Amino acid sequence: MTCRDCGGRMVGDGFTGGRHCEEADDSLYWDKGPDASPVGGRRDMDRERAEPLGILGDARARVDANPSSGDCVQRMANATKDVPVSLRLTHQEADELVSLAALRHEKPASIGARFVREGVRRARFPAIEFRDGDPARVAYLAGTRWPVWMIVSLVEELGQDLERAAEQLQRPAALVRLALAYAAAYPEEIKAARDLAARRDFEGLQRLVPNLEQL
């Protein structure tokens, strides 16, 4: 169904939550019930960069289903196209999400999408956990101080010798393999993290040697 206001796509089934245009601002429909009038939208370029998750009614939500988008270094991969998915939360859970977002000075849409994204990844790779970093969330091998991108670099430096890498990490080789499997599943995230580290290393050296040039 097409939105009469802007030509965008209408989402929602009118039973579990109200219908609204995918281009509509979250604030216009998140507290509306299933029997509320459809909410239209308008197209503008800012909506292309909108957060991938919005709370609808008592917890319907729109999430980014592209596993390579978002925040971790969450410059990782750029979102391509949001895919609407219905979720249900209790009123208490929705309130807690809004409160946590306010505490972190983030939008509920942004933090909710991150929870979904990280939860899916942790279900796929149980030995991976996410921690706050700069500029954003970073994937680590659980129980260590090693981010996944550093493990990838270590294995490369050791000539792909997993046993030596495991010895240095003081963890079983199976966990090293799992970290490498995560890196293989999300290569853009790992590349972004390594590129960021390289830039920071160069900037640190440049402060010591102002005439240093990057080749």
Sine and cosine of phi, psi and omega as CSV:
sin_phi,cos_phi,sin_psi,cos_psi,sin_omega,cos_omega
0.00,0.00,0.67,-0.75,-0.07,-1.00
-0.98,-0.19,0.64,-0.77,0.05,-1.00
-0.93,0.36,0.75,-0.66,0.00,-1.00
-0.96,0.28,-0.34,0.94,-0.06,-1.00
-0.99,0.11,-0.64,0.77,-0.12,-0.99
-0.74,-0.67,-0.11,0.99,-0.02,-1.00
1.00,0.08,0.03,1.00,0.04,-1.00
-0.96,0.28,0.00,-1.00,-0.03,-1.00
-1.00,-0.03,0.71,-0.71,0.07,-1.00
-1.00,0.09,0.69,-0.72,0.02,-1.00
-0.82,-0.57,0.28,-0.96,-0.07,-1.00
0.99,-0.17,0.52,-0.85,-0.07,-1.00
-0.96,-0.27,-0.10,1.00,-0.01,-1.00
0.98,0.21,0.05,1.00,0.01,-1.00
-0.90,-0.44,-0.81,0.59,0.05,-1.00
-1.00,0.07,-0.24,0.97,0.02,-1.00
-0.13,-0.99,0.28,-0.96,-0.03,-1.00
-0.94,0.34,0.33,-0.94,0.04,-1.00
-1.00,0.03,0.61,-0.79,0.02,-1.00
-0.44,-0.90,0.37,-0.93,0.06,-1.00
-0.97,0.26,0.62,-0.78,0.02,-1.00
-0.91,0.41,-0.25,0.97,0.04,-1.00
-1.00,-0.06,-0.06,1.00,-0.04,-1.00
-0.96,0.29,0.54,-0.84,0.05,-1.00
-0.92,0.38,0.67,-0.74,-0.04,-1.00
-0.81,0.59,-0.60,0.80,-0.10,-1.00
-0.91,0.41,-0.26,0.96,-0.04,-1.00
-1.00,0.10,-0.29,0.96,-0.12,-0.99
-0.68,-0.73,-0.15,0.99,-0.16,-0.99
-0.90,0.43,-0.44,0.90,-0.02,-1.00
-0.98,-0.21,0.24,0.97,-0.02,-1.00
-1.00,0.01,0.57,-0.82,0.04,-1.00
-1.00,0.09,0.10,-0.99,-0.04,-1.00
-0.86,0.51,-0.50,0.86,-0.07,-1.00
-1.00,-0.03,0.15,0.99,0.00,-1.00
-0.95,0.30,0.40,-0.92,0.03,-1.00
-0.90,0.44,0.57,-0.82,0.03,-1.00
-0.84,0.54,0.61,-0.80,-0.01,-1.00
-0.96,-0.26,0.86,-0.51,0.02,-1.00
-0.99,0.11,0.09,-1.00,-0.01,-1.00
-0.66,-0.75,-0.05,-1.00,0.09,-1.00
-0.63,-0.78,0.55,-0.83,-0.03,-1.00
-1.00,0.06,0.73,-0.69,0.24,-0.97
-0.46,-0.89,0.29,-0.96,-0.13,-0.99
-0.91,0.42,-0.49,0.87,-0.01,-1.00
-0.90,0.44,-0.51,0.86,-0.02,-1.00
-0.92,0.39,-0.40,0.92,0.05,-1.00
-0.92,0.40,-0.35,0.94,0.01,-1.00
-0.96,-0.27,0.28,0.96,-0.08,-1.00
-0.92,0.39,0.38,-0.93,0.02,-1.00
-0.90,0.43,0.56,-0.83,-0.12,-0.99
-0.98,0.18,-0.11,0.99,-0.05,-1.00
-0.76,-0.65,0.76,-0.65,0.10,-0.99
-0.78,-0.62,0.63,-0.77,0.01,-1.00
-0.99,0.11,0.80,-0.59,-0.05,-1.00
-0.88,-0.47,0.81,-0.59,0.02,-1.00
0.84,0.54,-0.75,-0.66,-0.01,-1.00
-1.00,-0.07,0.44,0.90,0.27,-0.96
0.69,-0.72,0.30,0.95,0.18,-0.98
-0.94,0.34,0.50,-0.87,-0.07,-1.00
-0.55,-0.84,0.39,-0.92,0.08,-1.00
-0.92,-0.40,0.86,-0.50,-0.09,-1.00
-0.86,-0.51,0.42,-0.91,0.09,-1.00
-0.99,0.16,0.91,-0.40,-0.03,-1.00
-1.00,-0.03,0.09,1.00,0.08,-1.00
-0.99,0.11,0.94,-0.34,-0.12,-0.99
-0.93,0.36,-0.15,0.99,-0.02,-1.00
-0.98,-0.21,0.16,0.99,-0.01,-1.00
-0.99,-0.16,0.31,-0.95,0.25,-0.97
0.95,-0.32,-0.76,-0.65,-0.44,-0.90
-0.95,-0.33,0.17,0.99,-0.29,-0.96
-0.80,-0.60,1.00,0.01,0.01,1.00
-0.88,0.48,0.98,0.20,-0.88,-0.47
-0.94,0.34,0.68,0.73,0.41,-0.91
-1.00,-0.06,0.06,1.00,-0.18,-0.98
-0.73,0.68,-0.99,-0.13,-0.04,-1.00
-0.95,-0.31,0.52,-0.85,0.00,-1.00
-0.98,0.20,0.66,-0.75,0.05,-1.00
-0.91,0.42,0.62,-0.78,0.03,-1.00
-0.99,-0.16,-0.91,0.42,-0.03,-1.00
-0.58,-0.81,0.79,-0.61,0.03,-1.00
-0.91,0.40,0.60,-0.80,0.08,-1.00
-0.88,-0.47,0.87,-0.49,-0.03,-1.00
-0.94,0.33,0.76,-0.65,0.03,-1.00
-0.72,-0.70,0.67,-0.74,-0.01,-1.00
-1.00,0.01,0.75,-0.66,0.09,-1.00
-0.80,-0.60,0.38,-0.92,0.09,-1.00
-0.76,-0.65,0.75,-0.66,0.10,-1.00
-0.83,-0.56,0.35,-0.94,0.16,-0.99
-0.96,0.28,0.27,-0.96,0.06,-1.00
-0.85,0.52,-0.64,0.76,-0.01,-1.00
-0.89,0.46,-0.70,0.71,0.00,-1.00
-0.89,0.45,-0.67,0.75,0.03,-1.00
-0.90,0.44,-0.66,0.75,0.03,-1.00
-0.89,0.45,-0.65,0.76,0.01,-1.00
-0.91,0.42,-0.62,0.79,0.03,-1.00
-0.90,0.44,-0.70,0.71,0.01,-1.00
-0.89,0.45,-0.67,0.74,-0.01,-1.00
-0.91,0.42,-0.68,0.74,0.01,-1.00
-0.90,0.43,-0.65,0.76,0.03,-1.00
-0.88,0.47,-0.66,0.75,0.02,-1.00
-0.90,0.43,-0.64,0.77,0.00,-1.00
-0.89,0.45,-0.58,0.81,-0.02,-1.00
-1.00,-0.04,0.03,1.00,-0.02,-1.00
0.85,0.52,0.69,0.73,0.05,-1.00
-0.81,-0.58,0.22,-0.98,0.10,-0.99
-0.99,0.15,0.58,-0.81,0.10,-1.00
-0.82,0.58,-0.58,0.81,0.02,-1.00
-0.85,0.52,-0.71,0.70,-0.07,-1.00
-0.93,0.36,-0.75,0.67,-0.06,-1.00
-0.95,0.32,-0.57,0.82,0.05,-1.00
-0.90,0.43,-0.68,0.74,0.03,-1.00
-0.88,0.47,-0.62,0.78,0.00,-1.00
-0.91,0.42,-0.66,0.75,0.03,-1.00
-0.87,0.50,-0.69,0.72,0.01,-1.00
-0.90,0.44,-0.74,0.67,-0.05,-1.00
-0.87,0.48,-0.74,0.67,-0.02,-1.00
-0.93,0.36,-0.58,0.81,0.03,-1.00
-0.89,0.46,-0.66,0.75,0.03,-1.00
-0.90,0.44,-0.68,0.74,-0.02,-1.00
-0.93,0.38,-0.62,0.78,0.02,-1.00
-0.94,0.35,-0.52,0.85,0.07,-1.00
-0.91,0.40,-0.59,0.81,0.02,-1.00
-0.97,0.24,-0.58,0.82,-0.08,-1.00
-0.75,-0.66,0.99,0.12,-0.14,-0.99
-0.87,0.49,-0.38,0.93,-0.03,-1.00
-1.00,0.03,0.10,0.99,0.01,-1.00
-0.97,-0.25,0.69,-0.73,0.10,-0.99
-0.74,-0.67,0.31,-0.95,-0.06,-1.00
-0.90,-0.44,0.68,-0.73,-0.01,-1.00
-0.75,-0.66,0.44,-0.90,0.07,-1.00
-0.90,0.44,0.67,-0.74,0.03,-1.00
-0.61,-0.79,-0.18,-0.98,0.01,-1.00
-0.84,-0.55,0.92,-0.39,0.29,0.96
-1.00,-0.02,-0.19,0.98,-0.07,-1.00
-0.45,-0.90,-0.47,-0.88,-0.11,-0.99
-0.96,0.27,0.57,-0.82,-0.07,-1.00
-0.75,-0.67,0.63,-0.77,0.03,-1.00
-0.99,0.11,0.78,-0.63,0.02,-1.00
-0.85,-0.53,0.40,-0.92,0.24,-0.97
-0.97,0.26,0.85,-0.52,-0.12,-0.99
-0.83,0.56,0.66,-0.75,0.04,-1.00
0.98,0.19,0.15,0.99,0.02,-1.00
-0.76,-0.66,0.11,-0.99,0.10,-1.00
-0.99,-0.14,0.26,0.96,-0.10,-1.00
-0.98,-0.19,0.92,-0.40,0.18,-0.98
-0.94,0.34,0.44,-0.90,-0.07,-1.00
-0.86,0.52,-0.63,0.78,-0.04,-1.00
-0.89,0.46,-0.53,0.84,0.03,-1.00
-0.95,0.30,-0.54,0.84,0.06,-1.00
-0.91,0.42,-0.66,0.75,0.06,-1.00
-0.85,0.52,-0.71,0.70,0.01,-1.00
-0.90,0.44,-0.66,0.75,0.01,-1.00
-0.87,0.49,-0.73,0.68,-0.01,-1.00
-0.88,0.47,-0.64,0.77,0.05,-1.00
-0.90,0.44,-0.69,0.73,0.00,-1.00
-0.89,0.45,-0.49,0.87,-0.02,-1.00
-1.00,-0.06,0.27,0.96,0.07,-1.00
0.93,0.38,0.58,0.82,0.02,-1.00
0.91,0.41,0.39,0.92,0.02,-1.00
-1.00,0.08,0.99,-0.15,-0.07,-1.00
-0.93,0.38,-0.56,0.83,-0.03,-1.00
-0.91,0.41,-0.68,0.74,0.03,-1.00
-0.92,0.39,-0.62,0.78,0.04,-1.00
-0.90,0.44,-0.67,0.74,0.01,-1.00
-0.89,0.45,-0.61,0.79,0.02,-1.00
-0.90,0.43,-0.66,0.75,0.00,-1.00
-0.94,0.35,-0.59,0.81,0.03,-1.00
-0.98,0.21,-0.28,0.96,-0.08,-1.00
0.86,0.51,0.68,0.73,0.02,-1.00
-0.66,-0.76,0.40,-0.92,0.02,-1.00
-0.88,0.48,0.51,-0.86,0.01,-1.00
-0.86,0.51,-0.49,0.87,0.00,-1.00
-0.87,0.49,-0.58,0.82,0.02,-1.00
-0.95,0.30,-0.55,0.83,0.09,-1.00
-0.89,0.45,-0.68,0.73,0.03,-1.00
-0.88,0.47,-0.62,0.78,0.01,-1.00
-0.91,0.41,-0.65,0.76,0.05,-1.00
-0.88,0.47,-0.65,0.76,0.03,-1.00
-0.93,0.38,-0.56,0.83,0.05,-1.00
-0.91,0.41,-0.64,0.77,0.07,-1.00
-0.88,0.48,-0.71,0.71,-0.01,-1.00
-0.88,0.48,-0.62,0.78,0.02,-1.00
-0.93,0.37,-0.53,0.85,0.00,-1.00
-0.97,0.26,-0.48,0.88,-0.05,-1.00
-0.76,-0.65,0.90,0.44,-0.10,-0.99
-0.89,0.45,-0.55,0.84,-0.04,-1.00
-0.93,0.37,-0.59,0.80,0.06,-1.00
-0.88,0.47,-0.72,0.69,-0.03,-1.00
-0.92,0.40,-0.67,0.74,0.02,-1.00
-0.88,0.47,-0.67,0.74,0.01,-1.00
-0.88,0.47,-0.66,0.75,0.00,-1.00
-0.91,0.41,-0.69,0.73,-0.01,-1.00
-0.93,0.37,-0.63,0.77,0.03,-1.00
-0.89,0.45,-0.65,0.76,0.01,-1.00
-0.90,0.44,-0.68,0.73,0.01,-1.00
-0.89,0.45,-0.64,0.77,0.01,-1.00
-0.90,0.43,-0.66,0.75,0.02,-1.00
-0.89,0.45,-0.66,0.75,-0.02,-1.00
-0.93,0.36,-0.60,0.80,0.06,-1.00
-0.88,0.47,-0.70,0.72,-0.01,-1.00
-0.91,0.42,-0.67,0.74,0.00,-1.00
-0.90,0.44,-0.58,0.81,0.04,-1.00
-0.91,0.41,-0.68,0.73,0.04,-1.00
-0.91,0.41,-0.60,0.80,-0.03,-1.00
-0.91,0.42,-0.50,0.87,0.05,-1.00
-0.93,0.38,-0.51,0.86,0.04,-1.00
-0.99,0.12,-0.57,0.82,-0.01,-1.00
-0.82,-0.58,1.00,0.06,-0.13,-0.99
-0.83,0.56,-0.50,0.87,-0.06,-1.00
-1.00,0.03,0.07,1.00,-0.01,-1.00
-0.91,0.42,0.69,-0.73,0.02,-1.00
-0.88,-0.48,0.57,-0.82,0.00,-1.00
-1.00,-0.05,0.79,-0.61,-0.01,-1.00
-1.00,0.08,0.00,0.00,0.00,0.00
